[in-house]
Amino acid sequence: MAQSNSPSQKPSAINLVFVGFIAVAIILAAYTNNMEAVTKASFESAKTAVGLAIDLIGVMALWLGLVRVLEAGGLMYTIAKYLKPLMIKLFPDVPPTHPAMGAIILNISANMLGLGNAATPFGIKAMVELNKINPVKGTATNAMCLFLAINTSSVTLLPLGVIGIRAAANSQNPAAIWIPTLIATLCSTFVGVSVALWLGKRSKKKGEAPECKNLELEEVEVGKVGEVGEVGEVESEAVEQDYSHLIYPVGKASKLLAWLFILGFIGSWVYGVIKVGSLGGFFNQDFLSHWLMPALILLIIAYGVGRGVKVYEAVTEGAKQGFGIAISVIPFLVAILVAIGMFRASGAMDVLAEVLNPITGFIQLPAEVLPMALIRPLSGGGAFGIMSELIEKAPDSYSAFVASTMMGSTETTFYVLAVYFGAVGITSIRHALVAALLADATGLIAACFLSSIFFNLV
């Protein structure tokens, strides 16, 4: 009997990466007498994966709860309506008013502001919604692949976390990496989106892409609860879910209260500027580091109050979903983080760095930053640790500048793929990894070249 060539029958790219990391780590460790380190790394990485998932529960619960406020108030559909032309062009397989559209937009917006903790719940929410119109459960659609490419390469308007680290290390100009980071992410986003769209069109022509049915705006098909990862029956569900139990008749008092929240916050902003003495000083010292996240939360609450949303009930209802999703991610995190941990402990990462060392001169990457460049797509924590160490040693050095720009210009690709696809049981990721890695490589190379230019200008 001839074997089927359907995507579900082929080993996925992430499967090949996982097997390769594990096999290389064990074989190399056997030759270099690092087997003890590899063994310890396997257990420690498994513990770390579970710890990350547990830490994610609280964040997921909070932000998915706040997302429910926006959903109940109708913001998701309002945003999708105004961005309908762009969304239709980028995601032709997704109904323009589907909840996935709003979640995608909020995820991209959070990433652009450097709010990684806020972006992750929005991103997982988008994947959950995209999976509802996925006709082949377990296989990534073109829309999913494109979304992952955008997510791993998204334009960063404000690399808040990195700027904060540089400021804490007493850098003379902590925000100097802003412009090179912005340009580098523009380059990586262009490459990631272009590759994802091209590969998506090619797979459609070959009939390899799972295509959603031509759904009407009033109705989409969603997988039954409990059938994630399986090709199962579908049932109809309205795009705009019923949130009537979370809405109360809104009056002038609610709208006035919402505006008072906003005006009160603006007043405190003005007071902060006056206290510091200058608008630039306030932005550098406080706003970029500490104010953006609370401001986003207050705006969401003010929106809910102004739209007549029972904010507390909406937050607690949405938070329940966060627990379930965070727990479902654990198996995928354990698998990928164990593979990465064993690969590093075996010494394979050091060997790879030595082999690639001649290339660093061409792209103007300092040798001490090379380990971070190799680890960045695999481990955000590892890359963050290397960057922090370089900044702490010499906050205004060229190496620290390159590492800072690179941290803001690239993404932990394998972590993002594991979390987002793992949340909906996707095992066949198709061209998502290729597009994401090419975007990552573009961001890395652009960060190096741009750093060599802008470092001498600050």
Phi, psi and omega in degrees: 000132181290141180282147179284145179259016180294151183305327183291343181271347184262147175296135181282163179298319180294331175295316179295319178297314181299310180298318181297315180299313183295312183297312180298318181299313183291316182294315179295320179298325179295323180280332185256006179060038177252020185298324179297317180295321179294320179298313179297320182296324180297318180286317181295320180294323178296318177296319180298319181299314179294321178297319178298317180296319179295317178298329182288336184302311182297315179297315180299315182298315181297307189284327175291330173295317178292326176298323179297327176298315179293322179296311182298325180281348177091009184294323180307313185283331177293314179297314180299324181296314182288332179260017184306315181301315180292318181296321180296322180290318182280321183235072183294340182274354183253128177305135186304329182256016180290144180305334179300326181299312180297318180294321178299315181296316180294322177298313180296320180297316180296319178295323180297329179270001180076018181268073185302319181296326179281330183290323184299311178299321178297319181295316179294321176301317179297318180294321178298316180291321178296326181291337179292335178250021177271116183286341180238090182300136181097347178243130182291137175276170176300322180296319178296316180296317179295318179299318178295321179297318178294319183293320182279353181229014191302144179301131180252106178285322182223099176285073191299315184298314182293317178300321179296319178297316179295320179294320180295333180271010177066038174294143181294329179217079185298333182270011182295339181277357187300304184294312178299325178294316179299313181294319181297320180287331174297318178295313183294323179294317179301314180293314182299314180293317181298315181294316181297317179294318181295313179293326178295317178294322181294319180291330177294318179297325180277355180074022183265346184269133173292116185257132176290151176291161178287091188273143175281158182295332184280344188211136174231160179259134183230151178288148178294149180299134178093001181247026180296131180089000180239154172272103186234188178289162178234155178225157184275144178213140181295143178298310177276103181293161183277108178249022184300330180288348180255005184244140173235157181301118184275136179237186181296328182296317180295317180294321179295318180297319179298317179292327176295321176302312183293314180295323177297321179291318178299321178298319179294328177297312179299318178299319179296320179296316180296320182295317180287326178109345179203150180295317179298318180296319179297316180296317182291321187274319190240307191299309183295329185270324191233339191268333189298314182295310176300325179296319179296318180296316180296320179297320179295316180295317179298321178297315180298316179297315181294336180262004178076034179266136173285092192300311182299313180297321180293318180296315181292326178292315179292329181295331179301323180294327181298321179298311183297317181292316181299320179293323182292342182279340187308310182302322182287321177295317180302313183300308186286322181288327175295316179299316180293317180298317178294322180297318179290316183294331182287344184095000181295326179296321178293320178297316180297321179296321180292321179296320183275357185304321180299332182288333185298327179294322182292318182266009177059046177256117179302145183301325182287345179266346182304315178304323179294320179298324180283325184277333188309313179291344186258321186216110178296320180296317179296315179295319179298321179296316179296315179299315181299321180295317179295319180292321181296321180292314182208088187300334183250020178278164179294321180298317178294324179295314179297314181298320180294315180295319180295321181296323180276347185258349183234174184225159175280081192303311184292327176294314180299315179297318181295316182289309186291313178287326179295329181296335181240013174072029178279123178248334176258100188269359176051233187268010182299318183293318181298311180298318182293317181290323177295322176296317178300314180298321178296315179298320180295310181295317179298320179299320180293310182294319180292325178297321180296333180275309188282337180298325181278353181264346184256000000 
